[in-house]
Amino acid sequence: MSNLVALPIILPLIAGILMAFIHKRTKVVRTLSQVFAVLHFLMVGFIFLQVKNNGSIILETGDWAAPYGIILVGDLLSMTLVLTTSVIGVASVFFAPQSLSKQQEEFYFYSFFFLLIAGVSGAFLTGDLFNLFVFFEVLLMASYGLIVLGNGKVQLRESIKYVLINLFSSMLFVTTISFLYSVVGTVNMAQIAERVREVEQQGILTTIGIMFFFVFATKAAVFPLYYWLPRPYISPNPVVSALFGALLTKVGVYSILRTFTLMFNQDVQLTHTLFIYLAALTMLFGVIGALSTNNVKLVIAYNIIPAVGFMLMGIGIFTETAISGTIYYLVHDMIIKAALFFLVGALVYVAGTSDLRKMGGLIHHHPLLAWLFFIASLVLAGIPPFSGFIGKLLLLQGGLSQDELMIVIVALISSLLILFSMIRIFIRGFWGEKQEDPHPERKWRGLKMTFPAGVLLALSILLGVGAEWFYPTIQSISEYLMDPQLYIDSVLKE
């Protein structure tokens, strides 16, 4: 049974290698990719149910007991995020043929795609910090391949920026791991959590923790480290933008959540107060960016940033309710961001431009796309009874319970501004008098591009209206995170 937890990593690796050998046979590769993606989803769903019903699954690779061997930990948090990743992966492989050119599909898109899924899944499942670095590098190598698919000058420029930023953060990541190892003598997360209690110089650990936060905040695009994100995320194909927006920043948020609930929770007054202030600034500057542009793709990319602020808010407040809000909002945002990038990709395709000033009246020619975008805007902004509302309600309850009025007010203002930035696209792009369809020949393909987004949107709505089904699981995860000893005992088997 313990070997099951390796399958979410191994299966996409095998699929990626296979696709590399047959990359020229486009129809075969498409079909096999869709089969592998669905198989990955079913397998991860089965493992998730096993963990939910029977507890965490721990794999000690090579039969080397923790903390000496490589450990994979399939607990309820990691499997929830791997399952969400798998759902987005399925939607992406069905969206990709409508979005990519034949040349882009043949140029190893599906190999890089499965490598990305393997890297993200591994980052969620690993039980030690060095292998978290390794899986970060795996998903980054895949993202480097995906971001350069195409031949535009802008894309090349943004790709170089993206690679340099991540190269710097990766260097800092491995350096910080070495600092921590010199203090506690291990990279196993459970053993680190055990040993940090015994370290007399807590100031050193707090400094190392802040260095780790700097690394993860760069990946997650927390203020002031968000400046690199928007344009590299919109320069590649829409399906790649969706994968980046839904998955990559969330691995950074997950890393902050895991490390600062498990290992670096000695000086909460300092670190988590810092998180609250940075969360407020992240929300405000992100939404200001979304309001400052007429590029519809940039609006969605900038709206990634305030969402990260909401998640960091829950980690900073550091109560069970607030942590539940962070996890609920994390799952919600992964799904809705993928759906929105799909919808905006379809919008740009049928309009022939990403400039909002050159659009108008598209609802008359593309009503399904228009209304799906409108509903997705409400979901993103947190209008009840959608999933965004559930996550934000928990975060606000957590903030009020700790008298954190400043962050609560900023969160409410940011939510209103997010809604305004999205409705602006709907009013100026879709609403208005009927005009001549700029590209009538693109109508059918544009319609097909909306189907994967519609499925993700339906799932996001279900997360909201069916919150009573999902919240007990989220609550049990937050209780588990607030008691690090549960993780330590499950991994070290004490």
KETILO-921204 format. One line per 8 residues: for each residue x, y, z of C-alpha. Coordinates in nm, 4 decimals, decimal comma. Example, Ala and Ser with C-alpha at 12.3 -4.5 7.8 and 13.67 -1.06 7.14 Angstrom:
BEGIN
1,2300/-0,4500/0,7800  1,3670/-0,1060/0,7140 $
//
This chain:
BEGIN
0,0000/0,0000/0,0000  0,2821/0,2470/0,0786  0,4085/0,2246/-0,2810  0,0853/0,3865/-0,4005  0,2081/0,7298/-0,2977  0,4868/0,7190/-0,5601  0,2478/0,6566/-0,8500  0,1325/1,0220/-0,8915 $
0,4982/1,1007/-0,9700  0,5965/0,7879/-1,1631  0,2969/0,7712/-1,3991  0,3398/1,1222/-1,5501  0,7153/1,0648/-1,5774  0,6523/0,7500/-1,7804  0,3926/0,9319/-1,9902  0,6298/1,2219/-2,0571 $
0,9104/0,9917/-2,1694  0,6734/0,7985/-2,3969  0,5403/1,1175/-2,5583  0,8965/1,2294/-2,6345  0,9531/0,9234/-2,8530  0,6336/0,9667/-3,0577  0,6019/1,3468/-3,0500  0,5552/1,3736/-3,4295 $
0,2441/1,1546/-3,4315  0,0111/1,4305/-3,3157  -0,3223/1,2459/-3,3073  -0,1754/0,9469/-3,1245  0,0027/1,1717/-2,8736  -0,3171/1,3684/-2,8059  -0,5192/1,0548/-2,7403  -0,2537/0,8884/-2,5249 $
-0,2032/1,2093/-2,3254  -0,5736/1,2325/-2,2521  -0,5813/0,8658/-2,1484  -0,2785/0,9074/-1,9205  -0,4223/1,2256/-1,7663  -0,7558/1,0576/-1,6892  -0,5735/0,7507/-1,5539  -0,3635/0,9790/-1,3315 $
-0,6801/1,1439/-1,1998  -0,8494/0,8107/-1,1218  -0,5374/0,6777/-0,9515  -0,4899/0,9920/-0,7420  -0,8594/0,9889/-0,6514  -0,8247/0,6310/-0,5251  -0,5159/0,7194/-0,3169  -0,6944/1,0263/-0,1779 $
-0,9835/0,8082/-0,0584  -0,7387/0,5638/0,1008  -0,5689/0,8473/0,2905  -0,9012/1,0036/0,3904  -1,0335/0,6754/0,5278  -0,7177/0,5147/0,6675  -0,4706/0,7945/0,7426  -0,1405/0,9081/0,5924 $
0,0583/0,6823/0,3603  0,4353/0,6983/0,4162  0,6770/0,5548/0,1587  1,0345/0,4872/0,2719  1,2064/0,4400/-0,0634  1,4570/0,1558/-0,0801  1,3365/0,0431/0,2648  1,5563/0,3074/0,4246 $
1,3716/0,4145/0,7364  1,3110/0,7835/0,8057  1,5044/1,0028/0,8468  1,7825/0,8258/0,6533  1,6065/0,7539/0,3258  1,3984/0,9505/0,0772  1,0495/0,9834/0,2230  0,7215/1,0500/0,0445 $
0,4331/1,1554/0,2664  0,0800/1,1172/0,1351  -0,1200/1,2971/0,4011  -0,4591/1,4600/0,3518  -0,3120/1,8018/0,2628  -0,0689/1,6753/0,0013  -0,3203/1,4355/-0,1572  -0,5876/1,7078/-0,1745 $
-0,3485/1,9291/-0,3686  -0,2257/1,6452/-0,5915  -0,5889/1,5594/-0,6704  -0,6593/1,9229/-0,7599  -0,3459/1,9253/-0,9778  -0,4677/1,6130/-1,1553  -0,8086/1,7694/-1,2248  -0,6393/2,0716/-1,3822 $
-0,4143/1,8381/-1,5815  -0,7139/1,6556/-1,7303  -0,8789/1,9831/-1,8303  -0,5521/2,1070/-1,9814  -0,4917/1,8101/-2,2121  -0,8441/1,8459/-2,3526  -0,7987/2,2227/-2,3957  -0,4506/2,1997/-2,5498 $
-0,5467/2,0734/-2,9006  -0,7801/2,3703/-2,9445  -0,5192/2,6195/-2,8246  -0,1853/2,4973/-2,9608  -0,0647/2,4993/-3,3181  0,0360/2,1643/-3,4670  0,4008/2,2743/-3,4524  0,3748/2,3565/-3,0813 $
0,2116/2,0215/-3,0074  0,4885/1,8384/-3,1922  0,7610/2,0309/-3,0127  0,7363/1,8146/-2,6992  0,4460/2,0008/-2,5365  0,2967/1,6851/-2,3871  0,6345/1,5637/-2,2574  0,6923/1,8935/-2,0777 $
0,3332/1,8907/-1,9555  0,3654/1,5518/-1,7856  0,7066/1,6445/-1,6452  0,5430/1,9529/-1,4903  0,2657/1,7413/-1,3353  0,5275/1,5003/-1,1961  0,7303/1,7880/-1,0471  0,4296/1,9567/-0,8872 $
0,3015/1,6253/-0,7470  0,6471/1,5449/-0,6095  0,6747/1,8856/-0,4411  0,3440/1,8241/-0,2631  0,4374/1,4689/-0,1596  0,8028/1,4904/-0,0563  0,8929/1,4545/0,3091  1,2324/1,6264/0,3113 $
1,3553/1,9707/0,2169  1,6298/1,8676/-0,0242  1,3885/1,6660/-0,2340  1,1496/1,9617/-0,2238  1,4330/2,1519/-0,3928  1,4770/1,8650/-0,6425  1,1088/1,8606/-0,7362  1,1110/2,2404/-0,7623 $
1,3863/2,2004/-1,0213  1,1921/1,9297/-1,2064  0,8828/2,1474/-1,2398  1,0965/2,4500/-1,3288  1,2781/2,2609/-1,6055  0,9412/2,1595/-1,7451  0,8171/2,5185/-1,7207  1,1269/2,6415/-1,9069 $
1,0375/2,4075/-2,1927  0,6737/2,5176/-2,1917  0,7363/2,8917/-2,1721  0,9546/2,8949/-2,4858  0,7006/2,7060/-2,7001  0,6578/2,9604/-2,9776  0,8893/3,2007/-3,1540  0,7890/3,5526/-3,0510 $
1,0398/3,8180/-2,9503  0,8349/3,9139/-2,6437  0,8111/3,5519/-2,5408  1,1887/3,5086/-2,5606  1,2465/3,8222/-2,3507  1,0008/3,7138/-2,0816  1,1425/3,3595/-2,0836  1,4900/3,4926/-2,0038 $
1,3505/3,7006/-1,7163  1,1592/3,3989/-1,5832  1,4647/3,1710/-1,5979  1,6950/3,4237/-1,4271  1,4536/3,4913/-1,1391  1,4031/3,1207/-1,0731  1,7747/3,0487/-1,1057  1,8488/3,3045/-0,8345 $
1,5778/3,1713/-0,6009  1,6954/2,8117/-0,6562  2,0528/2,9071/-0,5616  1,9246/3,0728/-0,2452  1,7026/2,7702/-0,1728  1,9845/2,5143/-0,1716  2,2105/2,7525/0,0248  1,9429/2,7967/0,2929 $
1,8965/2,4195/0,3158  2,2695/2,3878/0,3883  2,2417/2,6503/0,6643  1,9544/2,4604/0,8255  2,1398/2,1291/0,7964  2,4400/2,2788/0,9777  2,2106/2,3676/1,2703  1,9860/2,0595/1,3004 $
2,1844/1,7921/1,1124  1,9004/1,6648/0,8914  1,6818/1,7585/0,5945  1,3907/1,5311/0,6858  1,0966/1,7602/0,7637  0,9646/1,5500/1,0516  1,3051/1,5246/1,2171  1,3686/1,8967/1,1638 $
1,0364/1,9702/1,3372  1,1498/1,7514/1,6253  1,4985/1,8984/1,6576  1,4166/2,2684/1,6297  1,2616/2,2451/1,9746  1,6011/2,1478/2,1151  1,8035/2,4246/1,9488  1,8987/2,6858/2,2064 $
1,9677/2,9696/1,9606  1,6155/3,0237/1,8332  1,7203/3,3476/1,6630  1,9277/3,1503/1,4115  1,6284/2,9313/1,3274  1,4052/3,2355/1,2840  1,6599/3,3882/1,0448  1,6810/3,0661/0,8455 $
1,3015/3,0470/0,8414  1,2788/3,3995/0,6983  1,5322/3,3017/0,4305  1,3145/3,0050/0,3373  1,0153/3,2377/0,3275  1,2047/3,4673/0,0896  1,2662/3,1709/-0,1448  0,9062/3,0497/-0,1351 $
0,7685/3,4048/-0,1542  0,9624/3,4558/-0,4778  0,8001/3,1425/-0,6225  0,4572/3,2437/-0,4897  0,4844/3,6113/-0,5991  0,4377/3,7721/-0,2570  0,4949/4,1506/-0,2293  0,7507/4,2882/-0,3139 $
0,8675/3,9807/-0,5066  0,5709/3,9677/-0,7432  0,7148/4,2065/-1,0051  0,8451/3,9278/-1,2305  0,5203/3,7299/-1,2608  0,2528/3,8905/-1,4834  0,4185/3,9173/-1,8243  0,6058/3,5828/-1,8270 $
0,2755/3,4160/-1,7369  0,0883/3,5644/-2,0345  0,3629/3,5364/-2,2985  0,3197/3,1629/-2,3749  0,0152/2,9816/-2,5135  -0,3083/3,0071/-2,3045  -0,2890/2,6436/-2,1935  0,0632/2,7044/-2,0599 $
-0,0517/3,0251/-1,8885  -0,3314/2,8256/-1,7233  -0,0880/2,5628/-1,5938  0,1478/2,8294/-1,4611  -0,1252/3,0396/-1,3000  -0,2998/2,7428/-1,1425  -0,0006/2,5408/-1,0227  0,3375/2,7133/-0,9961 $
0,2631/2,9914/-0,7482  0,0564/2,7453/-0,5427  0,3606/2,5231/-0,4870  0,5258/2,8262/-0,3267  0,2201/2,8890/-0,1070  0,2088/2,5208/-0,0084  0,5787/2,5328/0,0877  0,5180/2,8328/0,3153 $
0,2151/2,6620/0,4676  0,3983/2,3345/0,5308  0,7255/2,4739/0,6649  0,5770/2,7430/0,8893  0,3169/2,5163/1,0476  0,5569/2,2250/1,0929  0,9110/2,3571/1,1438  0,9350/2,7349/1,1887 $
0,6644/2,8026/1,4444  0,8847/2,9088/1,7370  0,8628/3,2866/1,6921  0,5085/3,3323/1,5661  0,4887/3,6880/1,6960  0,7613/3,7963/1,4530  0,7206/3,5764/1,1462  0,3425/3,5561/1,1262 $
0,2949/3,9273/1,1963  0,5274/3,9878/0,9017  0,3087/3,7561/0,6919  -0,0036/3,9586/0,7725  0,1509/4,2883/0,6615  0,2952/4,1325/0,3465  -0,0424/3,9703/0,2732  -0,2130/4,3107/0,2878 $
0,0427/4,4684/0,0551  0,0244/4,1709/-0,1821  -0,3531/4,2054/-0,2091  -0,3430/4,5796/-0,2727  -0,0584/4,5910/-0,5232  -0,1896/4,2888/-0,7111  -0,5346/4,4335/-0,7609  -0,3902/4,7753/-0,8526 $
-0,1996/4,6003/-1,1289  -0,5196/4,4317/-1,2495  -0,6952/4,7691/-1,2658  -0,4070/4,9432/-1,4439  -0,4105/4,7509/-1,7728  -0,6377/4,7026/-2,0733  -0,4735/4,3721/-2,1645  -0,7296/4,1073/-2,0643 $
-0,4609/3,8422/-2,0168  -0,2661/4,0738/-1,7852  -0,5799/4,1353/-1,5774  -0,6042/3,7629/-1,5026  -0,2295/3,7336/-1,4406  -0,2308/4,0249/-1,1952  -0,5275/3,8690/-1,0138  -0,3031/3,5746/-0,9245 $
-0,1198/3,8070/-0,6845  -0,4030/3,9192/-0,4490  -0,5139/3,5544/-0,4267  -0,1689/3,4694/-0,2895  -0,2208/3,7507/-0,0397  -0,5440/3,5919/0,0831  -0,3690/3,2576/0,1365  -0,0774/3,4207/0,3180 $
-0,3290/3,6059/0,5367  -0,4561/3,2762/0,6791  -0,1042/3,1508/0,7498  -0,0241/3,4778/0,9272  -0,3366/3,4712/1,1457  -0,2471/3,1119/1,2362  -0,5685/2,9763/1,3842  -0,7525/2,6601/1,2789 $
-1,0258/2,8630/1,1129  -0,7784/3,0823/0,9241  -0,5702/2,7830/0,8119  -0,8930/2,6167/0,6919  -0,9625/2,9330/0,4932  -0,6151/2,9224/0,3372  -0,6553/2,5593/0,2295  -1,0090/2,6110/0,0960 $
-0,9006/2,9217/-0,0911  -0,5915/2,7432/-0,2249  -0,7971/2,4619/-0,3803  -1,0557/2,7108/-0,5094  -0,7957/2,9368/-0,6655  -0,6108/2,6557/-0,8429  -0,9325/2,5553/-1,0189  -1,0762/2,8988/-1,0981 $
-0,7452/3,0405/-1,2244  -0,7111/2,7566/-1,4755  -1,0715/2,8125/-1,5872  -1,0179/3,1887/-1,6263  -0,7000/3,1494/-1,8306  -0,8881/2,9072/-2,0577  -1,1777/3,1529/-2,0939  -0,9512/3,4511/-2,1613 $
-0,7565/3,2412/-2,4101  -1,0832/3,1722/-2,5921  -1,1809/3,5416/-2,5689  -0,8524/3,6586/-2,7230  -0,8806/3,3928/-2,9942  -1,2318/3,4875/-3,1075  -1,1701/3,8630/-3,0718  -0,8316/3,8535/-3,2448 $
-0,6839/4,0877/-2,9832  -0,6074/4,1039/-2,6113  -0,6699/4,4809/-2,5996  -0,9958/4,5484/-2,4157  -1,0361/4,8811/-2,5986  -1,0708/4,6983/-2,9295  -1,3466/4,4622/-2,8128  -1,7201/4,5013/-2,7624 $
-2,0522/4,3269/-2,8155  -1,9036/3,9770/-2,8278  -2,1904/3,8388/-2,6175  -2,4107/3,8432/-2,9283  -2,1767/3,6062/-3,1140  -2,0369/3,4059/-2,8209  -2,3050/3,3991/-2,5459  -2,1788/3,0813/-2,3736 $
-1,8255/3,2209/-2,3442  -1,9637/3,5505/-2,2119  -2,1816/3,4034/-1,9393  -1,9189/3,1515/-1,8316  -1,6747/3,4401/-1,7930  -1,9312/3,6385/-1,5932  -1,9915/3,3493/-1,3526  -1,6163/3,2859/-1,3227 $
-1,5700/3,6535/-1,2305  -1,8206/3,6178/-0,9468  -1,6480/3,3001/-0,8265  -1,3064/3,4705/-0,8292  -1,4314/3,7756/-0,6408  -1,5879/3,5616/-0,3670  -1,9545/3,6386/-0,4244  -2,1786/3,3989/-0,2249 $
-2,2511/3,1112/-0,2547  -1,9439/3,0320/-0,4668  -1,6200/2,8686/-0,3487  -1,4275/3,1959/-0,3253  -1,6802/3,3194/-0,0705  -1,6342/3,0123/0,1535  -1,2557/3,0535/0,1671  -1,2753/3,4287/0,2273 $
-1,5446/3,3887/0,4940  -1,3199/3,1524/0,6909  -1,0258/3,3910/0,6526  -1,2318/3,6883/0,7694  -1,3668/3,4901/1,0658  -1,0102/3,3983/1,1599  -0,8990/3,7609/1,1298  -1,1847/3,8978/1,3402 $
-1,1288/3,6330/1,6083  -0,7717/3,7650/1,6504  -0,8723/4,1335/1,6223  -0,6742/4,1721/1,2977  -0,9051/4,4458/1,1678  -0,6490/4,5948/0,9287  -0,6091/4,2819/0,7191  -0,9857/4,2161/0,7250 $
-1,0575/4,5658/0,5861  -0,7871/4,5281/0,3194  -0,9277/4,1866/0,2216  -1,2794/4,3275/0,1793  -1,1577/4,6230/-0,0275  -0,9414/4,3962/-0,2427  -1,2380/4,1648/-0,3079  -1,4456/4,4562/-0,4359 $
-1,1622/4,5762/-0,6598  -1,1070/4,2234/-0,7964  -1,4747/4,2093/-0,8889  -1,4496/4,5509/-1,0553  -1,1434/4,4469/-1,2603  -1,3273/4,1379/-1,3891  -1,6656/4,2996/-1,4549  -1,4820/4,5680/-1,6528 $
-1,3793/4,2960/-1,9000  -1,7352/4,1662/-1,9189  -1,8912/4,5107/-1,9749  -1,6353/4,6414/-2,2242  -1,5513/4,3147/-2,3975  -1,8785/4,1235/-2,4110  -2,1580/4,3710/-2,3374  -2,2781/4,6451/-2,5677 $
-2,4408/4,6804/-2,9057  -2,4110/4,4034/-3,1591  -2,1135/4,4472/-3,3883  -1,9798/4,2489/-3,6779  -1,8060/3,9308/-3,5628  -1,4335/4,0041/-3,6171  -1,3518/3,6386/-3,6874  -1,6658/3,4335/-3,7649 $
-1,4541/3,1422/-3,8844  -1,3204/3,0988/-3,5284  -1,6615/3,0514/-3,3654  -1,6659/2,6695/-3,3520  -1,3118/2,6349/-3,2233  -1,3750/2,9106/-2,9701  -1,6799/2,7172/-2,8505  -1,4751/2,4006/-2,8054 $
-1,2217/2,5975/-2,6012  -1,4934/2,6835/-2,3478  -1,5836/2,3227/-2,2608  -1,2812/2,2391/-2,0360  -1,3247/2,5782/-1,8677  -1,6942/2,5022/-1,8125  -1,6097/2,1743/-1,6380  -1,3618/2,3470/-1,4043 $
-1,6112/2,6250/-1,3389  -1,8815/2,3709/-1,2507  -1,6413/2,2057/-1,0070  -1,5601/2,5427/-0,8511  -1,9314/2,6184/-0,8088  -1,9773/2,2767/-0,6474  -1,7024/2,3625/-0,3971  -1,9143/2,6592/-0,2947 $
-2,2729/2,5327/-0,2942  -2,1603/2,1947/-0,1578  -1,9331/2,3388/0,1104  -2,0932/2,1229/0,3808  -1,9566/1,8147/0,2011  -1,6013/1,9452/0,1607  -1,5468/2,1567/0,4714  -1,5100/1,8650/0,7209 $
-1,2119/1,7391/0,5193  -1,0570/2,0868/0,5054  -1,1158/2,1318/0,8795  -0,9455/1,8015/0,9593  -0,6432/1,9136/0,7525  -0,6165/2,2400/0,9484  -0,6409/2,0526/1,2803  -0,3650/1,8215/1,1575 $
-0,1413/2,1140/1,0561  -0,1912/2,2910/1,3887  -0,0556/1,9858/1,5718  0,2894/1,9144/1,4187  0,3360/1,6115/1,6437  0,0846/1,4188/1,4306  0,3075/1,4593/1,1235  0,6226/1,3771/1,3222 $
0,4723/1,0580/1,4676  0,3378/0,9361/1,1323  0,6741/0,9780/0,9554  0,9139/0,8749/1,2323  0,6715/0,6113/1,3667  0,7276/0,7045/1,7285 $
//
